[in-house]
Amino acid sequence: MNYIYLHRLYAKRAELEAKLELYDARNCFGDEDINDGTDLDLRSRIDEISFEIETLEHSRAQ
């Protein structure tokens, strides 16, 4: 198990989640130019990283 790689995945996911929170906050304040699909891209990337983390953690548990 590559713990450094897993740690980097956790860090990247946290970074993307923070960007998504900022994006959502800006959207709440009515920034009309923000609806450009960025939230969908961020959510997709978070899902991909989460799936990879789950896969690595599951393989480690066996």
C-alpha positions in Angstrom: 0.0 0.0 0.0 1.3 3.4 -1.0 0.4 5.6 2.0 2.0 8.7 0.4 -0.2 8.4 -2.6 -3.3 7.8 -0.4 -2.4 10.9 1.7 -2.1 12.9 -1.5 -5.5 11.7 -2.6 -7.0 12.8 0.8 -5.3 16.2 0.5 -6.5 16.7 -3.1 -10.1 15.7 -2.2 -10.0 18.2 0.7 -8.7 20.9 -1.7 -11.5 20.2 -4.2 -14.2 20.2 -1.5 -12.9 23.6 -0.2 -13.1 25.0 -3.8 -16.7 23.6 -4.1 -17.7 25.2 -0.8 -16.4 28.5 -2.0 -18.1 28.1 -5.3 -21.4 27.2 -3.6 -21.1 30.2 -1.2 -20.5 32.6 -4.2 -23.6 31.1 -5.8 -25.7 31.8 -2.7 -24.9 35.5 -3.0 -26.3 35.6 -6.5 -23.2 35.8 -8.7 -24.9 35.2 -12.0 -21.7 34.5 -13.9 -20.9 31.5 -11.8 -23.2 29.0 -13.5 -20.6 27.7 -15.9 -20.5 24.0 -14.9 -17.6 24.3 -12.5 -19.6 22.8 -9.7 -20.4 19.7 -11.8 -16.7 19.4 -12.7 -15.6 19.7 -9.1 -18.2 17.2 -7.9 -17.2 14.7 -10.6 -13.5 15.0 -9.7 -14.3 14.6 -6.0 -16.4 11.5 -6.8 -13.5 10.0 -8.8 -11.0 10.6 -6.1 -13.3 9.2 -3.4 -13.8 6.1 -5.5 -10.1 5.7 -5.8 -9.6 6.2 -2.1 -12.3 3.6 -1.4 -10.7 1.1 -3.7 -7.2 1.6 -2.1 -8.6 1.3 1.4 -10.7 -1.8 0.5 -7.6 -3.5 -1.0 -5.6 -2.7 2.1 -8.3 -4.2 4.4 -8.1 -7.6 2.7 
